[in-house]
Amino acid sequence: MKINFKKINIKYGASGLYGLTALLAALLAAGCTEHFHPANEAGAHAELEEYEEEHEHGEGVHFSLEQQERLGLEFDQACTMDLSQRIRVPGWVELPPGGSATIKAGVEGVLIELAAGLAPGREVRKGEVLGKIRPLVSAMDMGELEANYLKAKATREQSQTNYARIERLFAAGAKSQREWEEARLALSMAEADWEKALAWRAVYQGGAAEPEKVPALELIAPLDGVVASLSSGLGLHVSAGEELLRLINGEKLWISASIPQNRINRIEDFQNAFYEASPGVFLSTAGAPLYRSPVLDPVSQMGRITWELSADAAELRAGQALNLYLASGERRQALAVPESAVTEVAGETVVFVREHEDFFEKRPVELGLRDGAWVEVLSGVESGESVVSQGAYTLKLAMSQSALPDPHAGHSH
């Protein structure tokens, strides 16, 4: 098939699919706005035949270098690499057990002090006093304080016993790091509650229940991090147990997934896993999973698996949904192109090969293994050929505009 192309030059300001469609329509329409005007008809035919002989290609589209830059086209070479067939499973990003903390009012009272600049986004340090509550003496009851103290004491002792047991099992490899961290966090919180209850018990046993002698209750940060929420304000009344602050430490994040039973048995390499941080951007989990559930959920029949990584690995955020790609066995050296280079035109799987600096040929391809960002090509592309890795949809859209017209069709001179 022979395609004639005339260089065009337009300006556009629209964005999104509508803007892209308008741009391509203008690019295609512009093919009829410039023509060859030789001195005679014979000269016109001679120039046209010479042009067509030099630009004979398969079916495709033309774009000048300037137009390619405007459209943001990017290219990669087809090359041989080590590929594995992968299973895609939905996953999510979450904070580890010690990655967040909630600070609640221990007693009913008035919030009489807040740390300077305390607001969502402010960094805090572990042990920093973030505020103070003046308790309402009328709300204090010695019997209630004693009950709170005994409850806190029992919880602390139970947490100490549980932590010691899990620590021994963790050292022996019988418990996961996740379970050990959860037990450690539970003990830390129980210790803090017990110390607070002990302090209040001592104050009231000493007969200091007069308003002017009752000390303010300090709100202390239990971890390094940032303020995620602040739900009260200076001078406001607070109730016992009311949530006042939520702190987040996002230095470490977990990526987790629930995998169906029929897929778990097909996954052979949990270490060689990738996640899709953003469309078309695949990153490695960099190592073995932190935690693999030894049992399936009795209702969903799924098994949980978790990896730990630094939050700055790909600007991940807790609560974010993403896809995980896990190797399912078959692995081989294969010719591959980026997954983003593959598209469909009229029901046919194709890539666009850069045959010339300004011409992109549509090539039907047969695909094989899919390995995250790369896919095996069984036929249709040769090693070393340059394919459009970003912008294939743009070329597909251009072809749907009925290809570039012959700029001389329908004109008589």
Secondary structure, DSSP 8 states (H G I E B T S, - for coil): -B-------------HHHHHHHHHHHHHHGGGT-----SSHHHHHHHHHHHHHHTB-SSEEE--HHHHHHHT-EEEE-EEEEEEEEEEEEEEEE--GGGEEEEE-SSSEEEEEE-TT-STT-EE-TT-EEEEEEE-GGG--HHHHHHHHHHHHHHHHHHHHHHHHHHHHHHTTSS-HHHHHHHHHHHHHHHHHHHHHHHHHHHHHTT--SGGGS--EEEE-SSSEEEEEE---TT-EE-TT-EEEEEE--SEEEEEEEEEHHHHTT--EEEEEEEEEETTEEEE--SS-SEE-SS--TTT-EEEEEEEEEGGGTT--TT-EEEEEEEEEEEEEEEEEEGGG-EEETTEEEEEEEEETTEEEEEE-EEEEEETTEEEEEES--TT-EEEEE-HHHHHHHHHTT----TTTT---
